[in-house]
Amino acid sequence: MKQKILVIGSQGYIGSKLMVILKNNNFLCEGIDIGYFKKGKIGKIFSDQDRFGDANKISESYIKKFKTVIQLADFSNDSINKVNPKKFYGKTKKYTIKIAKICKKFNIKFIYPSSCSVYGIGKKALDEKSSVNPQTYYSKNKLEIENELLKLSDDRFIPIILRLATVFGFSPRIRFDVVINMFIGMALSTKKIVLNSDGLAWRPHHYIDDVCKVIIDFIKIKKLKREYFSLNVGANNNNQKIISMIKKIKKYIPNCKIKFLQNNQNLKINDDLIRDRKIINGKDKRTYIIKFDKIKKILKNRKFTNIDYGVKKQFWI
C-alpha cells in the first residue's frame, strides 16, 4: 500500500513544486495551505486542488491518517516596518510544534525543512557540529523550532530536520526574492543586475528539484536515525560568492550589466525591492560556506545539480 503524504504549505515556492514531483512519482499526497499565494501561479498545477486552511487549526483527526507529514508552512522573510518580529514568527513555532506532537502521538514521520542561514557567519567551512549564529529573525525562528523539535525527540520519534542551502529554480509559485531567482529576474526584465552589497559574501545554493528529491529520499527511508537531526542539505561545489554566481548568470545574458546600489544612488529603481537592511555600507556580514559531506554519505546515490546547469535548464536561457 502506498504511503499517504501530507504537505503543509503546499502552495508555497517549494510546496507547489514538491506536490508536482510527489504526484509524478505516484505518491498519494494531499496538500493544505492558507492560500496567500493561490492566485500567484504559473500554469496549471496539481496543488490547485489543495485544501485551504490555517496550519494552526489542522486537527488531530485529519493528521493521523497520514504516514508522513512535511511541514513547509512558514513566513519566509523578516518582518518589516512596525510588525513585531517575535509575534510574527511566534505563531509559526507554535503550530509547527503542535503538529510535531500529533505526529509523535500517532507515530507519523515528520519532516521539517530548516535553513543553512542558522549558521549566519562563518570564517571557515561549517558542518553540522559547527556553532550557529543566526543573523535574522527568520533564521532565529528556524533555530528555535529545531531546538523544540529536538526536545520532543526520543527513540520512537525522530524528526527529520533538513537545513537547506538557499533554494533556486523554477516553481509554479516561484519566489523572486531568493538570490539567484532575483538576479535572473532582474537580468531578463531590466537587462541589469543590481547588488545591494559588494557581492563578496559566500552562500550555499540548492536547485529546487533536488530539494524535492531529497525530501522523497527521506520519505522512503524506513529506519530513522538521530544523525538526521539538523542535517545540511546541498552540495559543496554550490558554495559560491554572490559576485561569482552573478557572473555565471551573465554568461547566459551577456547584454546584462552589473550595478552596485552603493555606488549608484541615481538608479531608477524602487529601493525597497532591492535594499537589504542587514547590509551596512555595502558589506554583508552574513557570509558562510557549508560542508555537505554528511548528506552525501547518507544519500550515496543522490546527485545534485550545479548552479550553471540549474540556471540554464530551469530558466530556458
C-alpha positions as CSV (number, residue, x, y, z in Angstrom):
1,M,0.0,0.0,0.0
2,K,1.3,3.5,-0.9
3,Q,2.1,5.9,1.8
4,K,-0.2,8.9,2.3
5,I,1.8,12.1,2.5
6,L,0.6,15.5,3.8
7,V,2.3,18.6,2.6
8,I,1.5,21.6,4.9
9,G,2.3,24.8,2.9
10,S,1.7,23.1,-0.4
11,Q,1.1,26.3,-2.3
12,G,4.4,28.0,-1.5
13,Y,7.6,28.1,-3.5
14,I,8.9,24.6,-2.5
15,G,5.5,23.1,-1.7
16,S,3.9,23.6,-5.1
17,K,6.9,22.0,-6.8
18,L,7.1,19.2,-4.3
19,M,3.4,18.4,-4.9
20,V,4.1,18.0,-8.7
21,I,7.1,15.8,-8.1
22,L,5.4,13.6,-5.5
23,K,2.4,13.0,-7.8
24,N,4.7,12.3,-10.7
25,N,6.3,9.7,-8.6
26,N,2.9,8.1,-7.8
27,F,2.7,9.1,-4.1
28,L,-0.7,9.5,-2.6
29,C,-0.5,13.1,-1.3
30,E,-2.7,15.9,0.0
31,G,-1.8,19.5,0.4
32,I,-3.1,22.1,2.8
33,D,-2.3,25.8,2.6
34,I,-3.7,29.1,3.9
35,G,-3.9,30.3,0.3
36,Y,-2.0,33.6,0.5
37,F,-0.5,32.9,-2.9
38,K,-3.3,30.9,-4.5
39,K,-3.5,33.3,-7.5
40,G,0.2,33.7,-7.9
41,K,0.9,30.7,-10.1
42,I,2.4,29.9,-13.5
43,G,0.5,27.3,-15.4
44,K,-1.8,24.5,-14.3
45,I,-0.5,22.7,-11.2
46,F,-1.5,19.8,-9.0
47,S,-1.9,21.9,-5.9
48,D,-4.8,23.8,-7.4
49,Q,-7.0,21.2,-5.6
50,D,-5.4,21.6,-2.2
51,R,-7.4,22.2,0.9
52,F,-7.4,25.7,2.2
53,G,-6.8,26.1,5.9
54,D,-4.6,27.6,8.7
55,A,-1.8,25.3,9.8
56,N,-2.6,26.3,13.4
57,K,-6.1,24.8,13.0
58,I,-5.3,21.4,11.5
59,S,-7.0,18.8,13.5
60,E,-5.5,15.7,15.1
61,S,-8.2,13.6,13.4
62,Y,-7.0,14.9,10.0
63,I,-3.3,14.4,10.5
64,K,-3.5,10.9,11.9
65,K,-4.5,9.4,8.6
66,F,-1.0,10.2,7.1
67,K,2.3,8.2,7.2
68,T,4.5,11.3,6.6
69,V,3.9,15.0,7.3
70,I,6.1,17.6,5.6
71,Q,5.8,21.0,7.4
72,L,6.7,23.8,4.9
73,A,4.2,26.4,6.1
74,D,6.3,29.4,7.2
75,F,6.9,33.1,6.8
76,S,10.0,33.3,4.5
77,N,11.3,36.8,5.2
78,D,11.9,39.1,8.1
79,S,9.0,41.2,9.2
80,I,9.1,44.9,8.1
81,N,8.0,48.3,9.4
82,K,6.3,48.1,12.8
83,V,5.5,44.4,12.8
84,N,6.7,42.8,16.0
85,P,9.1,40.0,14.8
86,K,8.5,37.8,17.8
87,K,4.8,37.9,17.3
88,F,5.2,37.5,13.5
89,Y,7.2,34.3,13.9
90,G,5.8,33.0,17.2
91,K,2.8,31.6,15.5
92,T,4.9,29.6,13.2
93,K,6.8,28.0,16.0
94,K,3.6,27.3,17.9
95,Y,1.8,25.4,15.1
96,T,4.9,23.6,14.0
97,I,5.4,22.1,17.5
98,K,1.7,21.3,17.8
99,I,1.8,19.4,14.5
100,A,5.0,17.6,15.5
101,K,3.4,16.5,18.8
102,I,0.5,15.0,16.9
103,C,2.9,13.2,14.7
104,K,4.7,11.8,17.7
105,K,1.4,10.6,19.3
106,F,0.5,8.6,16.2
107,N,4.0,7.5,15.1
108,I,3.9,9.6,11.9
109,K,7.2,10.6,10.2
110,F,7.8,14.3,10.5
111,I,10.0,16.3,8.0
112,Y,10.9,19.9,8.8
113,P,12.9,21.9,6.2
114,S,15.1,24.4,8.2
115,S,17.8,26.6,6.7
116,C,21.6,26.8,6.5
117,S,21.1,30.5,7.4
118,V,21.1,29.4,11.0
119,Y,24.9,29.4,10.8
120,G,24.8,33.1,10.0
121,I,28.5,33.9,9.9
122,G,31.5,31.5,9.3
123,K,35.1,32.2,8.5
124,K,35.7,28.5,7.6
125,A,33.5,25.7,6.1
126,L,30.8,24.8,8.6
127,D,29.4,21.3,9.3
128,E,26.6,20.1,11.5
129,K,28.8,20.3,14.6
130,S,29.7,23.9,14.0
131,S,28.4,26.7,16.1
132,V,25.3,28.5,14.9
133,N,24.9,32.3,14.8
134,P,21.6,33.3,13.1
135,Q,21.5,36.9,12.0
136,T,17.9,37.5,11.2
137,Y,14.6,36.8,13.0
138,Y,13.7,34.3,10.3
139,S,16.9,32.3,11.0
140,K,16.5,32.6,14.8
141,N,13.0,31.3,14.5
142,K,14.2,28.3,12.4
143,L,16.7,27.5,15.1
144,E,14.2,27.9,17.9
145,I,11.9,25.4,16.1
146,E,14.8,23.0,15.7
147,N,15.6,23.1,19.4
148,E,11.9,22.5,20.3
149,L,11.8,19.5,17.9
150,L,14.9,18.0,19.4
151,K,13.3,18.2,22.9
152,L,10.4,16.2,21.5
153,S,12.6,13.5,20.1
154,D,13.2,10.1,21.6
155,D,13.9,6.6,20.4
156,R,10.5,6.3,18.9
157,F,10.1,9.8,17.4
158,I,12.9,11.3,15.4
159,P,12.0,14.5,13.5
160,I,14.0,14.9,10.2
161,I,15.3,18.4,10.2
162,L,16.9,19.4,6.9
163,R,19.0,22.6,6.8
164,L,18.5,23.6,3.2
165,A,21.0,25.7,1.3
166,T,19.4,28.7,-0.4
167,V,17.0,27.3,-2.9
168,F,16.8,28.4,-6.6
169,G,15.0,27.4,-9.7
170,F,11.6,27.4,-11.3
171,S,8.4,26.5,-9.4
172,P,4.7,27.0,-10.3
173,R,4.8,29.6,-7.5
174,I,8.3,30.9,-7.9
175,R,9.9,33.4,-5.5
176,F,11.9,36.2,-6.9
177,D,13.3,37.3,-3.5
178,V,15.8,34.4,-3.2
179,V,19.1,35.4,-4.6
180,I,19.6,33.5,-7.9
181,N,16.0,33.8,-8.9
182,M,16.0,37.5,-8.1
183,F,19.1,38.2,-10.2
184,I,17.9,36.2,-13.1
185,G,14.5,38.1,-12.9
186,M,16.4,41.4,-12.9
187,A,18.6,40.4,-15.8
188,L,15.7,39.2,-18.0
189,S,13.4,42.0,-17.3
190,T,15.7,45.1,-17.0
191,K,19.0,43.9,-18.5
192,K,20.8,44.8,-15.3
193,I,21.6,43.1,-12.0
194,V,21.6,45.5,-9.1
195,L,23.6,44.4,-5.9
196,N,22.9,46.0,-2.6
197,S,26.3,44.7,-1.3
198,D,29.8,44.3,-2.7
199,G,29.0,40.7,-3.7
200,L,31.8,39.2,-1.7
201,A,29.7,37.2,0.8
202,W,29.5,33.4,0.4
203,R,26.3,31.5,0.2
204,P,25.4,27.8,-0.5
205,H,22.8,27.2,-3.2
206,H,20.5,24.3,-3.9
207,Y,18.4,23.5,-7.0
208,I,14.7,23.2,-6.1
209,D,14.1,19.9,-7.9
210,D,17.0,18.4,-5.9
211,V,15.4,19.7,-2.7
212,C,12.2,17.8,-3.5
213,K,14.1,14.6,-4.4
214,V,15.9,14.7,-1.1
215,I,12.6,15.0,0.7
216,I,11.3,12.0,-1.2
217,D,14.5,10.1,-0.2
218,F,13.7,10.7,3.4
219,I,10.1,9.8,2.9
220,K,11.3,6.4,1.7
221,I,13.9,5.8,4.4
222,K,12.4,3.3,6.8
223,K,14.7,3.4,9.8
224,L,15.1,6.9,11.3
225,K,18.4,7.9,13.0
226,R,19.5,10.7,15.2
227,E,22.0,11.8,12.5
228,Y,19.0,13.2,10.5
229,F,18.7,16.0,13.1
230,S,19.7,19.4,11.6
231,L,21.3,17.9,8.5
232,N,22.9,20.2,6.0
233,V,21.4,19.7,2.5
234,G,23.2,20.8,-0.6
235,A,26.4,20.3,-2.5
236,N,29.9,21.5,-1.7
237,N,30.5,22.8,-5.2
238,N,27.5,25.1,-5.0
239,N,29.0,27.3,-2.3
240,Q,29.6,30.5,-4.2
241,K,30.4,34.2,-3.7
242,I,27.5,36.3,-4.7
243,I,29.6,38.1,-7.4
244,S,30.8,34.8,-8.8
245,M,27.3,33.5,-9.1
246,I,26.2,36.7,-10.9
247,K,29.0,36.2,-13.4
248,K,27.6,32.7,-14.1
249,I,24.2,34.2,-14.9
250,K,25.8,36.9,-17.0
251,K,27.3,34.2,-19.3
252,Y,23.7,33.4,-20.4
253,I,22.5,37.0,-20.6
254,P,25.7,38.8,-22.0
255,N,24.0,42.2,-22.6
256,C,23.1,42.4,-18.9
257,K,25.0,45.0,-16.8
258,I,26.1,44.7,-13.2
259,K,25.3,47.7,-11.0
260,F,26.1,48.3,-7.3
261,L,23.4,50.1,-5.3
262,Q,26.0,51.6,-3.0
263,N,27.8,53.4,-5.9
264,N,24.7,54.3,-8.0
265,Q,22.4,56.4,-6.0
266,N,20.7,57.6,-9.2
267,L,19.5,54.2,-10.2
268,K,15.8,54.4,-11.2
269,I,14.5,51.6,-9.1
270,N,12.4,51.1,-6.1
271,D,15.0,50.8,-3.4
272,D,12.5,48.8,-1.2
273,L,12.7,46.0,-3.6
274,I,16.5,45.9,-3.6
275,R,17.8,47.3,-0.4
276,D,18.6,44.9,2.5
277,R,18.6,46.4,6.0
278,K,21.2,43.9,7.1
279,I,23.8,45.3,4.7
280,I,25.8,48.2,6.0
281,N,28.0,50.3,3.8
282,G,27.9,47.7,1.0
283,K,29.1,44.9,3.3
284,D,27.0,41.8,4.1
285,K,28.3,40.1,7.3
286,R,26.1,37.1,6.6
287,T,28.7,35.0,4.8
288,Y,29.1,31.3,5.2
289,I,30.4,28.2,3.4
290,I,28.7,25.0,4.3
291,K,30.1,21.4,4.3
292,F,27.6,18.9,2.8
293,D,29.7,15.7,3.4
294,K,27.3,14.1,5.7
295,I,24.3,14.2,3.4
296,K,26.5,12.7,0.7
297,K,27.3,9.7,2.9
298,I,23.7,9.2,3.9
299,L,22.2,9.6,0.4
300,K,25.0,7.9,-1.6
301,N,23.2,7.8,-4.9
302,R,21.7,11.3,-4.8
303,K,23.1,13.7,-7.4
304,F,23.0,17.4,-7.0
305,T,22.6,19.9,-9.8
306,N,25.3,22.6,-10.1
307,I,24.5,26.2,-10.4
308,D,25.5,26.6,-14.1
309,Y,23.3,23.7,-15.2
310,G,20.4,24.7,-12.9
311,V,20.3,28.2,-14.2
312,K,20.5,27.1,-17.9
313,K,17.9,24.3,-17.5
314,Q,15.4,26.0,-15.3
315,F,15.1,29.4,-17.0
316,W,15.5,28.3,-20.6
317,I,18.4,30.6,-21.1
